[in-house]
Amino acid sequence: MFMTPDPGRLRLRTSARAVVGVGLAVTATELCGLSLAASITAGLAAMLALFTVADPTVRRQAGTTALLPLAGFPVLAAATALHELPLLRDAAFLAVVFCGVAARRWGPRGNALGIFAFMMFFATQFLHAVPGQLPQLYAAVAIALLAVAGVRFGAWCIERHNPPPAAPAPPGGRRLAHPATRQAFQATAACAFALAVGQALSDERWYWAVGAAWWIFVNTASRGETLVRGLRRVVGTVCGIAAGLVVAVPLHGEPAPTVALVALCVFGIFYTAAPSYSWMMFFVTVMAALLYGLMGVLHPGLLALRLGQTAVGALGAALAVALVLPITTHAATDAWIQRALHCVRRCTAAAARRLAGDATADPAPDVAELELLLARVRLSLAPLLHPLSPLRARKDRARAVMVLLDDCARQVRGLAETAADPDASHDARLTAACQRVEAAVHRLTSPGREPSPASAALAADAHHHPGAERALAHLHGLETALTGLAAPLGAAR
């Protein structure tokens, strides 16, 4: 997992920046003389601002960061005011869950604001905050966001030269108009189950079950994805608890080594989030144990309780995706594959226009979108490709589909690079090759409906340019991969 390719060392730099941003936020809070609870809140707010704000431009990222208090401050006020009123507190928490997930319909900004609101409610339960602490909590969040803004948009603006790609919108559900609405009902049902069972396990630490159920629904789109994510969360938590017993318990909350280890955990959370959810949860669990040590309440039984609450949250998520408006792995995967294939066709068409002399045609944006769509396909196929999956035939088909789609992406990238070569244009053979690719995509996306007959290939130029030969080779490889997809996709249907 740690050897996963990191182009431009982007993950390394964002992880290091997270340590600086969180460290600066906590240090500023301490220098202002605020309490330990306020310092922990500042660290959490800084982490969330750096982790969840993922708009496609720096300007929109700054706008989302500025809007975080509008989502977080009312929730903090409600959570502290309802601390002694369990029934109203639980109802408010579930309302925050529903609204936070439904907000994902507004893209990265809605997702970030929803997560921030949920975690502010969660933080008050973690800290057992009361209304008298509210001014300090507000000040801590404000200080943290100012510190993060100074680091992210001023001293170390990585995104200025490496803008994050826009994540593709999830495919629509069959029963509700928008997938965020469907998932909001699922997440609320899962969190309601986690809240009820979690409180039966512990009146004080029930919120861990709700947090586990909530985070399992982030970046998932199908029943299989959610189940695999829940399993990985439990695995990461088990390993993190084992490490916490060895590392955090013997420290007894000693400030200096605890702070150093928390900084290491922050780095680990950001560095491993993309390649491995289990590793990320490992570092989250160790960090939670260290923070409990700082608060003076850490003991082995508390870590065991955390594992039980995590299992409850994972079970709640599993029941919700199975019973509440379920979207099967097959339905979600097929939707992502269809979008990827349509993107291949757009890439090919743009490259063909560029080769024909249209200087405005640029396949590069479509190539970037294809990479994102294939990442979603890979995530959606993860349940079938998991080592514990008993569905051998479906696993083999899923593996074949992924290999061929990766080959499509490789050929499309090569075609886009060749299209930039002016010597490759004006070869009539390219027209026929592009038409064959379009026909192959049509057969995969609309089985049973034949495309309109492609025009016959024109006579090729007497002089074949090397660029044209390279383009033809990529188109031939692309046609071969698309033809190969007919068997596994047809069997899946």
N, C-alpha and C positions, 0 to 999 in steps of 0.2 A: 504493500500500500504506500509506503514512503518513497518508493522508486517510481511512482506514477509520473509520467511526463508533466513538466511544469513549464510550458512555453513562456519565455521571457522572465522566468522565475516570478511569475505573477502571484502565485499562492504564497511563495516565500515572503515576498514584499508585503502583501496584504496582511499576512500573519504577524510579521514584525511590526507593522504599523498599528495593528490592533493592540499589541502589548504596550506600545508607546501611548496610544490614545487612552486606553483604560487606565494605565499607570498615572498619566497626567490627570485624569478625572478624579481618581481616588486621592492623589496627592493634594490637589487643589481643595478637595472637600475636607481633608484632614487639616490643612493649613487654615481653613476658615473656622476651625474649632467645632465642627459638627460631630454628631455621635457616630458610633460604629455602624448602627443601622443605616444612617444616612450615607456613610461611605460605601456600604455594600450596595445600596440602591444606586449610587452614582456609578459604581463599577458595572452593574447590570445594565443601566441605561446606556452607558457608553458602548458596551458589547453589542446591545441590540441595534444601536444606531449604525455601528460599523458592519454588522452582520446582515441586517434585513433590508437596509436601504440599497436598492439595486436598480434604480432607474437608468435608462439608457444614456442620459447626458448628465454632465456635472451640474448643470443648472437645475435640472429636475431633482437630482439627488439633494442639492442644497435646500430646495423647496420642501421636499419630503422631510428632511431633518428638522427644518423650522416648524413643520406641522405636528411633529411628534408630541409636544406638550399638549396640543389641543385634544389629542386622543388619550394621553396618559393622565393629565391632571384631574379631569372629572372622575375617571375610574379610581384614581388614588383616593379622592375625597369620598366616593361612595363606599369603597372597600373598608376604609377606616371607620366611617360612620356606622356601618352595618356589622362591625366586628362582633358585637355582643348580641346580635339578632340573627341566629343561625339560619332560620327559614328564609328571611329576606335576603341575607347574604348569599345563600345558595342560589336563589332565584336570580339575583343580580349577576352572579358569576356565569350562570348558564346563558343569560341574555347577552353578556359580553362575548361568550363563546360563539353564539349564533351570529351576532353582528360582525365579529372579527373575521369569521370565515366567509360570510357573505360579502364582505368588503373586497375580497379577492377578485370580484368581477371588474373592479377598476384598475386592474393590472398591478405592477410592482408597488405603486404608491399605496393602493388599498391594502395590499398584502402586508406591507411594512407597518402601516398604522394599526391594522387589526392585531398583528403580533404584539406590537408595543402596548396596546391597550390590555390585551390578555395578560401579558407579563407584569404589568403594573399591579393588576389585581392579585396575581400569583405572589408577587413580592411582598405585599402586605400580609398575606397568610404566612409566608416563610418567616417574616420578621415579627409577626404578631403585633403589627403597628396599630396604634390607636389615634384618635383625632388630635390629641395633643402633639403628636409627632409630625403632623401634616406640614407645617411650615418648613421644618428641616428637610422633609422628603422632597418638597417642591424645590427648595434651594439646591438640594443635591442633584436632582434631575437637570435643572437649568445649568448648573456648573458643568455637569458631565457633557451636555450637548454643546455648550460653548467650547469646551476643551476638544471634543471630537471634531467640531467644525474647524477649529484652528489647525488641527493636525491633518484632517482629510482634505479640506479645500484650500489650505494655505501652505503649511510646511511640507506636506508629502501627498500631493494630489496625483496619485497613480492613475486615476481614471481619465485624467486630461489627455494622456497619450494612449491609454488602453481602455477605451469605453467598453463597458460590459455589453455583450450582445443581448438584444431584446428576446426574452424567453417566449417561445410560441404559446399562443393561447390554448388551453386544453380543449379537446373536442367536446361538443355539446352532448348532454345527456339525452336519453330517449324519453324520459318522463317529465323533465322540467326544462324550462327554456334555457337556463344557464347552469353550467356545472358547479359554479360556486354556490348556487342556491341548494342544489342537491347535497353537496358536501357539507353545507351548513347544518342541514337537518341530521346528517350522519354524525358529524362531530358533536352536535348538541346531545344526541342520544347516547353516544359513547361517553361523553363527559358526565351525563346524568347518572349512568350506570357506575362510572368510576367514583363519582362523588358519594353515592349511596353506599357502595361496598367499601370504599376507602374510609368513610367515617365509621363503619362497623369495625374496621381493623384498628383505627386510631382516631380519637377525637381531635388530636393536635396536628398530625402529619398527613391528613387525608388529601391535601392539595397535591401531593406528589402523584397520586393516581390520576387526577384531573390533568395535570401538566403532561404526563406521559401520553394520555389519550389525545390531547390537543396536538402535540408535536408530531405524533404518528401521522396525522392527516396533512401535514405540510408537505407540498410537492408530491402528492400521490394522486392518481386518477382512476384507479381500478381496485377491485377487491383483492387481487393477487398482490399488487404493489403494497397495499396497506398491510396485508398479513406479513409479507416479507420484512417490511419496515418495523413492524411490531416485534418480530423475532430478533431482528438486529438490535433493537433498542434493549431488549432483555439481555442479550448476549453482552453488549457493551456495558450494561449496568452491573452484571455479575462480575465481569473482569475488573471494573472500576472499584467495586466494593472490596474485592480481594486486595487490590492495590491500596485502597484506603485503610484497610486493617493493618497493612505493613508500614505505610508512610504516614497517614494522617493521625491515627490513634496514638502512636508513640510520641508525637510532637507535643501533645497536650496544649495546642493553641499558641505555641511560641511564635511571636510576631514575625521576626526576621526570616526564619526558614519557611514559615507558612506563606508569607508574601511572595518569596522567590518561587515557591512551587505553584502558587496560584498564577503567577505570570507565565510559568511554563505551561500550565493547563490552558490558559487563554491562547497561547501560541498553538498548542496542539488542537484545540477546537477549530480554529480557523484553518489550519493547515490540512486537517484530515476531513473536513466537512464534505468536500467534493468527492474524493475517492472512496470514503468509507464512513457510513453512518455509525457502524459499530465502534470504530476508533473514536469518532467524535463523542459518542455517549460515554466511552471510557473516560475521556478527559473531563466531561461535564460532571460525572459521578465523583471523580477524585476531587475536583474543585469544590463540589458541594460538601464533601466530607471535610475539606480544609476549612471552609467557611463555618461549618458547624463547630469545628475545633476552636476557631477564633471567638465564637459566641459562647464557648464554654459548655456546650451541651452534647458533645460528641461521645458516643460509646458504641461498642460493637452491635448492641441490640438495635440502635437507631439505623445503622447501615442495613441490617437484616430487614427492618421495617421498610426501608426505601425499596429494597428488592421486591418485597411483597406488594407494595403500592404500584410499582412499575408493572408487575405482572397483571394486576387488576386493570390498569389503564390499557395494556395491550389486549387483554381479553375483551374489554369494553369496545375497543376499536374493531376487533375481529367480529363481534356480534353485530355491531352497527353496520359494517359494510356488507355483511351477509343477509341482514334482515331489512334494512332501511334503504329503499330505492337503490338496490345494488346495480353496479356496472361491472360486468364480468371482465376478466383479463383479456379474453378473446375480443370482446367488443372494443375495449380501449386500444388494444394493440392494433387491431385492424384499422381503426380510425387514424392512428399515427402513421402506419405504413402507407395508407392511401395518400396522406398529406405529403409524405416523403417522396412518393412516386410522382405526384403532381409537381413537386419542386424539381425533381430530376428533369421533367419535361420542360419546365420553365428555364432551367439552366441551359439545356440543350438548345432551346429556341433562341435565347439571348446570345449564346455563343455562335449560332448559325448566322444571326443577323450581323454580328460583329465581323465574322469571316466574310460576309457578303459586302462589307464596306460601310456598315452603319456605325459611325464613330460614337453615337450616343448609347448603343447597346452595351450593357455591362453585366456579365454573368456573375461577377464577384458577390453582390448581395445575396443572390440566390444560393450560391455555394455556401456562404456563411449560414444562411437559414437551414440548408440541408444538414449541416453539421449539428445544429441544435435539434432538428427533428430526429436525426438518428440517435442522438443522446436520449431523447424521450422514448424512442422505440426500444433502445437497449434497457432503459429503466422499466418499461412496461413488460418486456420479456424476461426480466430478472426472476419472477416466480417460477417460470418454466425452466430456466437455465440453472436454477438453484440446485446444489448437489443433493439436497434431500427430496427433490421433486420425484414422485413415483411415476409420473407420466412419461415413460421413456420415448414413445413415438412422438408425442408433442414436443419433447425436449429436442429430439433430433431435427424435427422440422424447424423449430425456433432457431436452433444453431445454424442450420442451412440458410434460413432467411437473413440472419444477421451477417453471415459471411458474405452473401451476395449483395446485400445493401452496402456493406463496407466497400466492396469492390466497385459498386456504382459510384460511391462518393469519390473513390480514388480516380476513376476514369473521368468524372466530371471536373475534378480539380485540374487534372492534366489538360482537359479540353479547354478550360477557362484560361489557363496559362498560354496554350497554343494560340487561342483566339486573339491574343494581344499582338501576335506576330503578323505584320502586314503582308509578308510574303505568302502567307497561307491562304489568302483570299482568292476569289475568282476561280475556284476549282469546282466544276459542276457536280463532281461525285459527292461532294459534301452535302448538297441539297438532298440527294436520294438517301444518304446515310442518316441524316437528321430525320427525314420522314419515316424511315424504318424504326428509329428509336421512338418517335412519337407513337407509331402504331403499336409497338411493343408495350408502351406504358398504357395505352388505351385498352389493350386486351387484358391487362392486369387490373385496371381500375374499373372497367366496365365489362366483366365477363359475359359472354353471350351476345354482345353487341359489337358487330364488326365496324371498324372505322371506315370512313370514306376512302376509296382506293387512292394510294399515293401516286403522284405523277411519275411517269417513267424517268429514269435517270437520263440526264442529258449527256451528250458526248463530252468526255473529259478534255481539258486543255491538252494540247500536244506536249507542253512542258509541265511536268509535275514538280511542284515546289516541295522542298523538305518539310516546311511547316504544314502543308496540306497533308502530306503523308502521316505526320504525327497526329494531326487532327483525325484523320481516317482511322488510325490505329486505336485512338481513344474511343471513337464512336463505335468501332467494331467490338471492342471490349465491353462497352456499355450495353450494346445490343445483346451480346452473349450473356451478360449477367442478368439482364431483364428477362431474357428467354428462360434462363435457369430458374428464375423465381416462380414461373408458372406452376411447376410441380408442387413445391411446398405450400404456396399460397392456395392453390386449388384444393389440396388435401385438407388444409385448415378449414376452408369453407365447407 
